[in-house]
Amino acid sequence: MPFLFFLGATIFGVPMITAFCAHRFGRPFWKWFAIGCVLPLVSVFIVLMLPEQQQEKQF
C-alpha cells in the first residue's frame, strides 16, 4: 500500500510542480500539466528555462 501511494504521488506530483511553475510564469496550467505527464523530469527544467511571459494589461 505505501508503494502505491508513493507511485501515485510521483505520477501526479511532478506534473503538478511543472504546472504550478508554468502558471507562475504566465503559461497555461493544464497544457504544462499534460507536458509534465509525458515528460516528467524534463518538463520541470524546460519550464524553468523559459522566459516569463508578459501579460497585456487591458484598460
N, C-alpha and C positions, 0 to 999 in steps of 0.2 A: 503493500500500500504506500509506504513512503516513496518508493521508486516512482510510482505513478504520479504522485504529487510533484516530485522533482521534474519529471518529464513534462508534465503539463505546464509547470512554471517556466521551464526553459523554452518550450514551444511558443508560448504566448508572451513571455516576459521580454525576450529580446526584440520582437516586433513592436511591443508597446514602448520600449525605450526609444527605438528608432522613430516611431510615430510621434511621440511627445517632443523629441528633439526637433524633428522636422516642423511640427506645428509651431514651436517656439521661434523658428527661423522664418516663419511665414509661408510654409508649404502645406499642401493638403494632408490632413491626418490619415485618412483611410487609404489613400494612394501609397503612402510610405509604410503603412501597416502591412499592406499586401506585399510590397517590395521586401519588407523585413521578414515576412513568412517564407519568401522564395530564397532570399539571400541573407540568412540571419545575421552573421557577424560582419559580413562585408558591407551591408547596408548602413550599419552604425557609423563606420568610418567614412562612407560616401556622404552621408547627410552632414557629418561634422565638417567635411572639407568644402561643402558647397557654400557660396556666399549668401548672406542674408538677403532676402527679397524685400524690396521697398514696396510698401502698400501705398497706393494713391489715396490721398485724403480728399473726400468729396465735401464741398462746401454747400 
